[in-house]
Amino acid sequence: MHLTDSSPRRPAKSHHWLLTSAIALLIGLALFAGGYVLINQQRERGIREEYDRATQFYDQGDWEKALTTFDRILALAPNYEDVSFRKNEAIRLRDLDRLYNEGKTRYDAGDTAQAITFLSQLQSQDSTYKQPSVSEMLCDAYYRQAATLSKDVQVKSIEGALMLLNEGAKVCPAHTAILSERNWLQGYLEAVTTLADKRWDKAVAKLSALEEADPTSTDPRIADLLYQAYVGLGQAREEQREFGAALEYYRTAQTVPGVDHTQAAEREQDLAKRMAQMTPIPGTATATRPPANGPTQPAQPTRAVTVEPKQPVQEATPLPVTAVAPSVLTSTATLTATSFLTSTWLFTSTSPLTSTDGFKYAPPKLVGPPQGSIFTAGQWDKITLEWQGPETLADNEYYDVSVLHFYTNQPVYWGTHTREKHLELTPDVGFGQADKDIFHWFVTMRRADRVDKEGKPDGPAISPKSEAWTLVWR
C-alpha cells in the first residue's frame, strides 16, 4: 500500500533570514544617508560661521585675524565663495597699512627722509589710499627736507633740494610753498654756479635780483654768497692792479649783514697799507679810480649793492679744453665722498625728464637696475648702473654719476666720472653703512673746462640731472 504525506510544508529558514537582512540593510542605508546629510549641513554651517567671522575681521581692518580665518576656510573648501580674492585683498591692505603707519610715525618724529621713503612707496602702490592725509604729509616732508638740504651751499645739495621740490610739486601741484621755494632755489642755484666759476659780477647781479624779489626778507644764504662775491671782485681788481676799485669792493663786502667780515676787513687794511707805500711811476697813477656807478658810501645793511665797474672784471681764466688730459676724462676709478652737516634727504622719482631747459643735452635716461631693486648677495653682488645718452660725446664731455646714502640720518655723497653709459658699483659707495641699506643715484652730463686740485675734471653741467632712482644693497 502506498502512503502519502498529507502535512503542509513550512518555508525554509534561509528565505526568512534574507528578507530580514534586506530590511535591515535598507534601514541602515537610510540612516547613513540621513547622517551624511546632517554632517554635511553642520560642516556647511561651520564654514559659513568662519566666513562671517573672517568678513567681520576684514571690515574692522584686523588683517591678521582675517587672514588666519580665511586660511582655515580654504583648507576645508578651497573654492568657497570669494575667500581667495578677499585673502589677497587683505594682504594688500595690510601691507598698505604698514607703509602708512611707518611713514606717519617717521613723519611725526620729524624724520622726513624716512617718511618720504615709506609714503612715496605707499602712493606708488595705491594713489587713492587714505587721501588726502598721505599727500599732505608727503608734500610737507618734501618741502621740509628740501629746506634742510638747501642750507648747504654745495651745488649738489641745492640740486638735491630742487629734485625734492619737483617731486613734491608732482604730488601737490598747487602747493604754494613748494612752488615758491622751487622758483627761488632755481635762481639761487644759478648764483651758486656763477660764484663757483668765479664770475663774481654775474653772481652779484643774480643774488641782488633774488633779494629784490623779497625785500622784506634777509636770507642768510644770499648774504653769505654776496659777501663772497664782493670779496672775489676785490681780489680780481687787485690782480688787475686796480687798487681803488678793489678797496671799494672790500668795503662793500663789509656792509653785507649777518656774515663774518674779517677777511674783507683784513684785505682792505693790507691793501691800504701797500697803496700808502707805493711810489708813483712817472706818467702812471698809483691806483685805478673807483668804478663808475660803484658805491662811494657804505651800502645799507639790508640791501645788496650791485657794483658796475667801469672796466669789465677780469674773470679767472679756466684751463683750455686741451689741458684736460683724456686719461682724466676716461677714468672711472676716481671717487669722491662728501659728508654734509645737514639732516637727511631721500626721494624717489617716477616721471621721466626730457626737457633740455637751455642745456646742450636732454637729461640722461636711467635704464637699470629697475627703480626699487633689492640686492641681497652682500658686498660682492654685481650691481651695474646703466643709462642712455647721446651717441657720441665731445672730447671734453663726460657723465657725472652721483650716489647718495644716509649714515645716521646724515647724507653722504659718492661720485665719479665716466664717458661710458654704465658703471659698476663697488662697496666704496657705502656698502654696510647706509641707513636701511638704501642708495639713490642720478646722472648729469658735464663739460670739463678745467681740473680741480686733485686732478679730476670739473666744469658746468650741459644737461639737466636725470631722475633719481633708488636701490637696496645689503
One Martini backbone bead per residue (centre of mass of N, CA, C, O) as a GRO file, in nm:
protein
  474
    1MET     BB    1   0.098   0.034   0.021
    2HIS     BB    2   0.049   0.377  -0.046
    3LEU     BB    3   0.205   0.647   0.113
    4THR     BB    4   0.113   0.983   0.216
    5ASP     BB    5   0.196   1.332   0.274
    6SER     BB    6  -0.044   1.563   0.421
    7SER     BB    7   0.145   1.774   0.535
    8PRO     BB    8   0.252   2.089   0.556
    9ARG     BB    9   0.478   2.322   0.433
   10ARG     BB   10   0.768   2.500   0.536
   11PRO     BB   11   0.961   2.753   0.527
   12ALA     BB   12   1.262   2.839   0.483
   13LYS     BB   13   1.502   2.991   0.678
   14SER     BB   14   1.667   3.151   0.457
   15HIS     BB   15   1.441   3.337   0.357
   16HIS     BB   16   1.403   3.496   0.622
   17TRP     BB   17   1.693   3.610   0.648
   18LEU     BB   18   1.703   3.776   0.389
   19LEU     BB   19   1.474   3.968   0.449
   20THR     BB   20   1.589   4.087   0.707
   21SER     BB   21   1.854   4.197   0.586
   22ALA     BB   22   1.732   4.390   0.381
   23ILE     BB   23   1.587   4.569   0.578
   24ALA     BB   24   1.837   4.650   0.744
   25LEU     BB   25   1.991   4.779   0.510
   26LEU     BB   26   1.792   4.999   0.440
   27ILE     BB   27   1.797   5.132   0.713
   28GLY     BB   28   2.103   5.194   0.715
   29LEU     BB   29   2.111   5.368   0.462
   30ALA     BB   30   1.919   5.581   0.564
   31LEU     BB   31   2.083   5.662   0.810
   32PHE     BB   32   2.344   5.740   0.659
   33ALA     BB   33   2.226   5.954   0.474
   34GLY     BB   34   2.122   6.131   0.701
   35GLY     BB   35   2.392   6.173   0.842
   36TYR     BB   36   2.543   6.303   0.606
   37VAL     BB   37   2.361   6.543   0.572
   38LEU     BB   38   2.399   6.648   0.857
   39ILE     BB   39   2.705   6.683   0.846
   40ASN     BB   40   2.712   6.874   0.601
   41GLN     BB   41   2.542   7.096   0.730
   42GLN     BB   42   2.734   7.149   0.962
   43ARG     BB   43   2.980   7.222   0.789
   44GLU     BB   44   2.849   7.460   0.641
   45ARG     BB   45   2.792   7.624   0.896
   46GLY     BB   46   3.089   7.647   0.984
   47ILE     BB   47   3.196   7.798   0.737
   48ARG     BB   48   3.004   8.038   0.753
   49GLU     BB   49   3.099   8.133   1.029
   50GLU     BB   50   3.390   8.184   0.940
   51TYR     BB   51   3.323   8.389   0.721
   52ASP     BB   52   3.187   8.595   0.903
   53ARG     BB   53   3.438   8.646   1.077
   54ALA     BB   54   3.629   8.732   0.852
   55THR     BB   55   3.459   8.972   0.759
   56GLN     BB   56   3.474   9.126   1.021
   57PHE     BB   57   3.781   9.157   1.031
   58TYR     BB   58   3.803   9.300   0.760
   59ASP     BB   59   3.621   9.550   0.830
   60GLN     BB   60   3.820   9.621   1.085
   61GLY     BB   61   4.132   9.569   0.993
   62ASP     BB   62   4.201   9.262   1.090
   63TRP     BB   63   4.420   9.099   0.908
   64GLU     BB   64   4.531   8.854   1.063
   65LYS     BB   65   4.259   8.724   1.140
   66ALA     BB   66   4.146   8.707   0.859
   67LEU     BB   67   4.371   8.527   0.737
   68THR     BB   68   4.339   8.287   0.930
   69THR     BB   69   4.042   8.229   0.854
   70PHE     BB   70   4.076   8.191   0.551
   71ASP     BB   71   4.265   7.946   0.573
   72ARG     BB   72   4.058   7.754   0.705
   73ILE     BB   73   3.854   7.758   0.474
   74LEU     BB   74   4.049   7.659   0.245
   75ALA     BB   75   4.104   7.380   0.378
   76LEU     BB   76   3.792   7.292   0.342
   77ALA     BB   77   3.726   7.518   0.089
   78PRO     BB   78   3.898   7.628  -0.179
   79ASN     BB   79   3.613   7.755  -0.340
   80TYR     BB   80   3.492   7.954  -0.142
   81GLU     BB   81   3.372   8.180  -0.290
   82ASP     BB   82   3.571   8.489  -0.208
   83VAL     BB   83   3.826   8.412  -0.037
   84SER     BB   84   4.075   8.452  -0.218
   85PHE     BB   85   4.030   8.750  -0.278
   86ARG     BB   86   4.017   8.851   0.018
   87LYS     BB   87   4.296   8.763   0.097
   88ASN     BB   88   4.458   8.935  -0.107
   89GLU     BB   89   4.339   9.204  -0.008
   90ALA     BB   90   4.439   9.184   0.284
   91ILE     BB   91   4.737   9.189   0.214
   92ARG     BB   92   4.743   9.462   0.073
   93LEU     BB   93   4.624   9.633   0.311
   94ARG     BB   94   4.833   9.559   0.518
   95ASP     BB   95   5.077   9.682   0.368
   96LEU     BB   96   4.964   9.969   0.354
   97ASP     BB   97   4.939  10.013   0.655
   98ARG     BB   98   5.237   9.985   0.720
   99LEU     BB   99   5.337  10.222   0.550
  100TYR     BB  100   5.167  10.438   0.685
  101ASN     BB  101   5.255  10.400   0.981
  102GLU     BB  102   5.556  10.442   0.930
  103GLY     BB  103   5.539  10.720   0.794
  104LYS     BB  104   5.391  10.868   1.028
  105THR     BB  105   5.598  10.815   1.247
  106ARG     BB  106   5.832  10.964   1.104
  107TYR     BB  107   5.690  11.233   1.068
  108ASP     BB  108   5.628  11.291   1.372
  109ALA     BB  109   5.954  11.267   1.435
  110GLY     BB  110   6.105  11.429   1.182
  111ASP     BB  111   6.166  11.195   0.960
  112THR     BB  112   6.153  11.285   0.640
  113ALA     BB  113   6.311  11.078   0.478
  114GLN     BB  114   6.155  10.820   0.569
  115ALA     BB  115   5.875  10.923   0.506
  116ILE     BB  116   5.921  10.935   0.201
  117THR     BB  117   5.976  10.640   0.152
  118PHE     BB  118   5.698  10.524   0.251
  119LEU     BB  119   5.489  10.720   0.112
  120SER     BB  120   5.582  10.683  -0.183
  121GLN     BB  121   5.536  10.379  -0.190
  122LEU     BB  122   5.236  10.394  -0.130
  123GLN     BB  123   5.152  10.568  -0.378
  124SER     BB  124   5.259  10.366  -0.596
  125GLN     BB  125   5.043  10.141  -0.511
  126ASP     BB  126   4.815  10.369  -0.389
  127SER     BB  127   4.679  10.683  -0.466
  128THR     BB  128   4.399  10.650  -0.271
  129TYR     BB  129   4.523  10.608  -0.001
  130LYS     BB  130   4.446  10.805   0.246
  131GLN     BB  131   4.296  11.055   0.141
  132PRO     BB  132   4.496  11.344   0.198
  133SER     BB  133   4.710  11.257   0.409
  134VAL     BB  134   4.951  11.157   0.239
  135SER     BB  135   5.003  11.413   0.069
  136GLU     BB  136   5.049  11.611   0.300
  137MET     BB  137   5.294  11.471   0.426
  138LEU     BB  138   5.472  11.444   0.174
  139CYS     BB  139   5.496  11.744   0.096
  140ASP     BB  140   5.611  11.843   0.365
  141ALA     BB  141   5.861  11.662   0.357
  142TYR     BB  142   5.983  11.775   0.102
  143TYR     BB  143   6.007  12.067   0.197
  144ARG     BB  144   6.177  12.024   0.458
  145GLN     BB  145   6.412  11.871   0.323
  146ALA     BB  146   6.490  12.095   0.124
  147ALA     BB  147   6.550  12.314   0.334
  148THR     BB  148   6.783  12.162   0.467
  149LEU     BB  149   6.965  12.113   0.216
  150SER     BB  150   6.986  12.426   0.116
  151LYS     BB  151   7.188  12.527   0.341
  152ASP     BB  152   7.380  12.410   0.150
  153VAL     BB  153   7.608  12.549  -0.098
  154GLN     BB  154   7.616  12.309  -0.248
  155VAL     BB  155   7.525  12.209  -0.551
  156LYS     BB  156   7.412  11.923  -0.482
  157SER     BB  157   7.221  12.019  -0.262
  158ILE     BB  158   7.045  12.201  -0.439
  159GLU     BB  159   6.967  11.988  -0.643
  160GLY     BB  160   6.831  11.805  -0.438
  161ALA     BB  161   6.616  12.008  -0.348
  162LEU     BB  162   6.484  12.040  -0.627
  163MET     BB  163   6.397  11.745  -0.659
  164LEU     BB  164   6.208  11.744  -0.419
  165LEU     BB  165   6.021  11.971  -0.521
  166ASN     BB  166   5.936  11.827  -0.778
  167GLU     BB  167   5.800  11.591  -0.634
  168GLY     BB  168   5.601  11.764  -0.473
  169ALA     BB  169   5.459  11.892  -0.728
  170LYS     BB  170   5.334  11.625  -0.827
  171VAL     BB  171   5.153  11.582  -0.575
  172CYS     BB  172   5.136  11.921  -0.526
  173PRO     BB  173   5.065  12.155  -0.765
  174ALA     BB  174   4.937  12.385  -0.537
  175HIS     BB  175   5.191  12.430  -0.362
  176THR     BB  176   5.311  12.724  -0.271
  177ALA     BB  177   5.578  12.671  -0.119
  178ILE     BB  178   5.709  12.488  -0.328
  179LEU     BB  179   5.701  12.677  -0.574
  180SER     BB  180   5.855  12.914  -0.448
  181GLU     BB  181   6.115  12.763  -0.365
  182ARG     BB  182   6.188  12.661  -0.643
  183ASN     BB  183   6.226  12.932  -0.784
  184TRP     BB  184   6.443  13.035  -0.592
  185LEU     BB  185   6.654  12.800  -0.624
  186GLN     BB  186   6.711  12.839  -0.921
  187GLY     BB  187   6.848  13.115  -0.882
  188TYR     BB  188   7.052  13.024  -0.668
  189LEU     BB  189   7.203  12.817  -0.842
  190GLU     BB  190   7.308  13.019  -1.047
  191ALA     BB  191   7.476  13.176  -0.841
  192VAL     BB  192   7.656  12.945  -0.743
  193THR     BB  193   7.777  12.876  -1.019
  194THR     BB  194   7.907  13.152  -1.077
  195LEU     BB  195   8.080  13.151  -0.823
  196ALA     BB  196   8.241  12.889  -0.885
  197ASP     BB  197   8.343  13.040  -1.167
  198LYS     BB  198   8.422  13.344  -1.092
  199ARG     BB  199   8.153  13.527  -1.159
  200TRP     BB  200   8.105  13.784  -0.973
  201ASP     BB  201   7.914  13.990  -1.115
  202LYS     BB  202   7.687  13.783  -1.179
  203ALA     BB  203   7.636  13.698  -0.890
  204VAL     BB  204   7.543  13.973  -0.787
  205ALA     BB  205   7.303  14.006  -0.978
  206LYS     BB  206   7.144  13.750  -0.890
  207LEU     BB  207   7.128  13.810  -0.584
  208SER     BB  208   6.985  14.082  -0.606
  209ALA     BB  209   6.731  13.972  -0.744
  210LEU     BB  210   6.646  13.790  -0.511
  211GLU     BB  211   6.619  14.016  -0.300
  212GLU     BB  212   6.408  14.192  -0.460
  213ALA     BB  213   6.175  13.977  -0.451
  214ASP     BB  214   6.231  14.006  -0.110
  215PRO     BB  215   6.284  14.286   0.081
  216THR     BB  216   6.183  14.171   0.377
  217SER     BB  217   6.413  13.956   0.335
  218THR     BB  218   6.696  13.798   0.508
  219ASP     BB  219   6.901  13.577   0.358
  220PRO     BB  220   7.178  13.404   0.455
  221ARG     BB  221   7.255  13.281   0.180
  222ILE     BB  222   7.289  13.546   0.029
  223ALA     BB  223   7.491  13.690   0.211
  224ASP     BB  224   7.727  13.492   0.183
  225LEU     BB  225   7.758  13.511  -0.130
  226LEU     BB  226   7.786  13.816  -0.154
  227TYR     BB  227   8.042  13.839   0.005
  228GLN     BB  228   8.215  13.658  -0.178
  229ALA     BB  229   8.180  13.830  -0.436
  230TYR     BB  230   8.312  14.093  -0.335
  231VAL     BB  231   8.583  13.972  -0.265
  232GLY     BB  232   8.639  13.863  -0.548
  233LEU     BB  233   8.639  14.138  -0.688
  234GLY     BB  234   8.875  14.253  -0.527
  235GLN     BB  235   9.087  14.045  -0.616
  236ALA     BB  236   9.063  14.097  -0.919
  237ARG     BB  237   9.153  14.397  -0.901
  238GLU     BB  238   9.426  14.348  -0.782
  239GLU     BB  239   9.538  14.180  -1.022
  240GLN     BB  240   9.487  14.453  -1.207
  241ARG     BB  241   9.571  14.708  -1.032
  242GLU     BB  242   9.278  14.812  -0.910
  243PHE     BB  243   9.277  14.941  -0.606
  244GLY     BB  244   9.035  15.124  -0.568
  245ALA     BB  245   8.819  14.916  -0.645
  246ALA     BB  246   8.900  14.705  -0.437
  247LEU     BB  247   8.830  14.870  -0.188
  248GLU     BB  248   8.528  14.904  -0.246
  249TYR     BB  249   8.459  14.603  -0.233
  250TYR     BB  250   8.552  14.550   0.057
  251ARG     BB  251   8.356  14.756   0.183
  252THR     BB  252   8.096  14.632   0.075
  253ALA     BB  253   8.126  14.355   0.214
  254GLN     BB  254   8.096  14.493   0.511
  255THR     BB  255   7.770  14.551   0.461
  256VAL     BB  256   7.698  14.268   0.493
  257PRO     BB  257   7.476  14.094   0.664
  258GLY     BB  258   7.545  13.818   0.882
  259VAL     BB  259   7.866  13.823   0.858
  260ASP     BB  260   8.202  13.765   0.837
  261HIS     BB  261   8.444  14.045   0.789
  262THR     BB  262   8.747  13.975   0.816
  263GLN     BB  263   8.862  13.938   0.532
  264ALA     BB  264   8.787  14.217   0.415
  265ALA     BB  265   8.932  14.389   0.629
  266GLU     BB  266   9.218  14.276   0.588
  267ARG     BB  267   9.242  14.344   0.286
  268GLU     BB  268   9.201  14.646   0.312
  269GLN     BB  269   9.439  14.709   0.503
  270ASP     BB  270   9.664  14.586   0.328
  271LEU     BB  271   9.614  14.762   0.075
  272ALA     BB  272   9.644  15.040   0.204
  273LYS     BB  273   9.939  15.005   0.287
  274ARG     BB  274  10.054  14.950   0.005
  275MET     BB  275   9.958  15.218  -0.122
  276ALA     BB  276  10.123  15.404   0.075
  277GLN     BB  277  10.411  15.269  -0.037
  278MET     BB  278  10.380  15.373  -0.307
  279THR     BB  279  10.554  15.469  -0.608
  280PRO     BB  280  10.520  15.673  -0.844
  281ILE     BB  281  10.501  15.656  -1.188
  282PRO     BB  282  10.570  15.815  -1.446
  283GLY     BB  283  10.256  15.847  -1.608
  284THR     BB  284  10.115  15.719  -1.354
  285ALA     BB  285   9.906  15.553  -1.140
  286THR     BB  286   9.856  15.413  -0.823
  287ALA     BB  287   9.538  15.405  -0.893
  288THR     BB  288   9.239  15.308  -0.968
  289ARG     BB  289   8.952  15.419  -0.998
  290PRO     BB  290   8.657  15.397  -0.921
  291PRO     BB  291   8.381  15.279  -1.028
  292ALA     BB  292   8.129  15.336  -1.200
  293ASN     BB  293   7.851  15.326  -0.989
  294GLY     BB  294   7.986  15.293  -0.741
  295PRO     BB  295   8.046  15.282  -0.414
  296THR     BB  296   8.107  15.561  -0.173
  297GLN     BB  297   7.919  15.431   0.032
  298PRO     BB  298   7.786  15.256   0.252
  299ALA     BB  299   7.569  15.022   0.242
  300GLN     BB  300   7.286  14.903   0.315
  301PRO     BB  301   7.226  14.626   0.522
  302THR     BB  302   6.945  14.537   0.347
  303ARG     BB  303   7.122  14.575   0.073
  304ALA     BB  304   7.225  14.483  -0.221
  305VAL     BB  305   7.514  14.573  -0.416
  306THR     BB  306   7.558  14.661  -0.750
  307VAL     BB  307   7.858  14.661  -0.913
  308GLU     BB  308   7.968  14.879  -1.184
  309PRO     BB  309   8.223  14.868  -1.364
  310LYS     BB  310   8.396  15.029  -1.603
  311GLN     BB  311   8.559  14.776  -1.611
  312PRO     BB  312   8.597  14.466  -1.672
  313VAL     BB  313   8.627  14.186  -1.511
  314GLN     BB  314   8.875  13.961  -1.455
  315GLU     BB  315   8.838  13.651  -1.497
  316ALA     BB  316   8.895  13.348  -1.438
  317THR     BB  317   9.100  13.136  -1.612
  318PRO     BB  318   9.042  12.870  -1.774
  319LEU     BB  319   9.115  12.586  -1.882
  320PRO     BB  320   9.180  12.442  -2.145
  321VAL     BB  321   9.061  12.171  -2.297
  322THR     BB  322   9.350  12.048  -2.359
  323ALA     BB  323   9.428  12.027  -2.042
  324VAL     BB  324   9.248  11.776  -2.041
  325ALA     BB  325   9.305  11.474  -1.984
  326PRO     BB  326   9.189  11.183  -2.110
  327SER     BB  327   9.240  11.011  -1.852
  328VAL     BB  328   9.051  11.177  -1.674
  329LEU     BB  329   8.782  11.119  -1.838
  330THR     BB  330   8.803  10.787  -1.847
  331SER     BB  331   8.792  10.759  -1.561
  332THR     BB  332   8.626  10.540  -1.292
  333ALA     BB  333   8.799  10.548  -1.003
  334THR     BB  334   8.720  10.815  -0.906
  335LEU     BB  335   8.654  10.937  -0.578
  336THR     BB  336   8.383  11.088  -0.387
  337ALA     BB  337   8.322  11.214  -0.045
  338THR     BB  338   8.045  11.388   0.115
  339SER     BB  339   7.977  11.518   0.431
  340PHE     BB  340   7.696  11.646   0.563
  341LEU     BB  341   7.547  11.877   0.816
  342THR     BB  342   7.277  11.780   0.746
  343SER     BB  343   7.003  11.643   0.704
  344THR     BB  344   6.811  11.430   0.559
  345TRP     BB  345   6.774  11.258   0.230
  346LEU     BB  346   6.484  11.171   0.008
  347PHE     BB  347   6.394  11.005  -0.306
  348THR     BB  348   6.167  10.991  -0.570
  349SER     BB  349   6.108  10.877  -0.915
  350THR     BB  350   5.868  10.844  -1.210
  351SER     BB  351   5.927  11.081  -1.412
  352PRO     BB  352   6.033  11.169  -1.703
  353LEU     BB  353   6.298  11.348  -1.852
  354THR     BB  354   6.334  11.585  -2.151
  355SER     BB  355   6.422  11.859  -2.100
  356THR     BB  356   6.681  12.102  -2.157
  357ASP     BB  357   6.661  12.394  -2.039
  358GLY     BB  358   6.923  12.517  -2.217
  359PHE     BB  359   7.072  12.275  -2.280
  360LYS     BB  360   7.242  12.062  -2.483
  361TYR     BB  361   7.107  11.829  -2.319
  362ALA     BB  362   6.935  11.587  -2.221
  363PRO     BB  363   6.861  11.388  -1.988
  364PRO     BB  364   6.944  11.115  -1.866
  365LYS     BB  365   6.836  10.771  -1.905
  366LEU     BB  366   6.735  10.545  -1.705
  367VAL     BB  367   6.762  10.172  -1.690
  368GLY     BB  368   6.962  10.048  -1.459
  369PRO     BB  369   6.831   9.932  -1.223
  370PRO     BB  370   6.540   9.909  -1.122
  371GLN     BB  371   6.327  10.059  -0.947
  372GLY     BB  372   6.374   9.921  -0.624
  373SER     BB  373   6.599   9.740  -0.608
  374ILE     BB  374   6.720   9.421  -0.465
  375PHE     BB  375   7.025   9.336  -0.288
  376THR     BB  376   7.152   9.013  -0.114
  377ALA     BB  377   7.479   8.924  -0.177
  378GLY     BB  378   7.640   9.153  -0.094
  379GLN     BB  379   7.945   9.305  -0.171
  380TRP     BB  380   7.965   9.101  -0.439
  381ASP     BB  381   7.755   9.223  -0.581
  382LYS     BB  382   7.638   9.290  -0.906
  383ILE     BB  383   7.623   9.643  -0.988
  384THR     BB  384   7.477   9.808  -1.274
  385LEU     BB  385   7.476  10.111  -1.407
  386GLU     BB  386   7.229  10.249  -1.639
  387TRP     BB  387   7.220  10.456  -1.944
  388GLN     BB  388   7.112  10.721  -2.152
  389GLY     BB  389   7.256  10.888  -2.447
  390PRO     BB  390   7.452  11.003  -2.650
  391GLU     BB  391   7.632  10.864  -2.896
  392THR     BB  392   7.824  11.116  -2.865
  393LEU     BB  393   8.120  11.277  -2.740
  394ALA     BB  394   8.304  11.504  -2.653
  395ASP     BB  395   8.623  11.522  -2.532
  396ASN     BB  396   8.502  11.716  -2.273
  397GLU     BB  397   8.283  11.497  -2.209
  398TYR     BB  398   8.068  11.381  -1.928
  399TYR     BB  399   7.974  11.167  -1.664
  400ASP     BB  400   7.800  11.240  -1.359
  401VAL     BB  401   7.805  11.023  -1.083
  402SER     BB  402   7.556  10.986  -0.823
  403VAL     BB  403   7.570  10.874  -0.476
  404LEU     BB  404   7.325  10.824  -0.215
  405HIS     BB  405   7.344  10.826   0.145
  406PHE     BB  406   7.269  10.736   0.485
  407TYR     BB  407   7.428  10.834   0.804
  408THR     BB  408   7.271  10.889   1.068
  409ASN     BB  409   7.092  11.101   0.891
  410GLN     BB  410   7.339  11.161   0.695
  411PRO     BB  411   7.455  11.279   0.408
  412VAL     BB  412   7.625  11.082   0.145
  413TYR     BB  413   7.854  11.133  -0.110
  414TRP     BB  414   7.912  10.975  -0.431
  415GLY     BB  415   8.159  11.008  -0.700
  416THR     BB  416   8.191  11.007  -1.064
  417HIS     BB  417   8.354  10.954  -1.385
  418THR     BB  418   8.235  10.910  -1.732
  419ARG     BB  419   8.197  10.791  -2.085
  420GLU     BB  420   8.007  10.593  -2.013
  421LYS     BB  421   7.676  10.400  -1.977
  422HIS     BB  422   7.827  10.274  -1.722
  423LEU     BB  423   7.838  10.137  -1.371
  424GLU     BB  424   8.017   9.973  -1.127
  425LEU     BB  425   7.969   9.895  -0.817
  426THR     BB  426   8.119   9.952  -0.503
  427PRO     BB  427   8.163   9.941  -0.161
  428ASP     BB  428   8.257  10.251  -0.150
  429VAL     BB  429   7.961  10.380  -0.147
  430GLY     BB  430   7.854  10.231   0.150
  431PHE     BB  431   7.863   9.954   0.233
  432GLY     BB  432   7.715   9.896   0.553
  433GLN     BB  433   7.621  10.224   0.616
  434ALA     BB  434   7.343  10.246   0.523
  435ASP     BB  435   7.044  10.333   0.581
  436LYS     BB  436   6.866  10.053   0.515
  437ASP     BB  437   7.039  10.008   0.245
  438ILE     BB  438   7.005  10.290   0.093
  439PHE     BB  439   7.015  10.405  -0.252
  440HIS     BB  440   7.099  10.689  -0.465
  441TRP     BB  441   7.074  10.783  -0.822
  442PHE     BB  442   7.250  11.001  -1.064
  443VAL     BB  443   7.278  11.193  -1.381
  444THR     BB  444   7.528  11.412  -1.530
  445MET     BB  445   7.626  11.639  -1.768
  446ARG     BB  446   7.964  11.749  -1.859
  447ARG     BB  447   8.213  12.011  -1.894
  448ALA     BB  448   8.560  12.010  -1.929
  449ASP     BB  449   8.744  12.323  -1.836
  450ARG     BB  450   8.882  12.175  -1.589
  451VAL     BB  451   9.081  12.117  -1.297
  452ASP     BB  452   9.136  12.015  -1.002
  453LYS     BB  453   9.352  11.966  -0.733
  454GLU     BB  454   9.312  11.637  -0.800
  455GLY     BB  455   9.279  11.606  -1.129
  456LYS     BB  456   8.980  11.652  -1.187
  457PRO     BB  457   8.715  11.704  -1.355
  458ASP     BB  458   8.559  12.024  -1.443
  459GLY     BB  459   8.224  12.171  -1.475
  460PRO     BB  460   7.956  12.235  -1.641
  461ALA     BB  461   7.644  12.176  -1.710
  462ILE     BB  462   7.482  12.004  -2.016
  463SER     BB  463   7.251  11.889  -1.826
  464PRO     BB  464   7.017  11.768  -1.678
  465LYS     BB  465   6.911  11.581  -1.450
  466SER     BB  466   6.819  11.298  -1.370
  467GLU     BB  467   6.674  11.082  -1.231
  468ALA     BB  468   6.600  10.929  -0.914
  469TRP     BB  469   6.717  10.626  -0.797
  470THR     BB  470   6.649  10.316  -0.618
  471LEU     BB  471   6.838  10.104  -0.387
  472VAL     BB  472   6.913   9.782  -0.239
  473TRP     BB  473   7.209   9.698  -0.027
  474ARG     BB  474   7.296   9.376   0.162
   0.00000   0.00000   0.00000
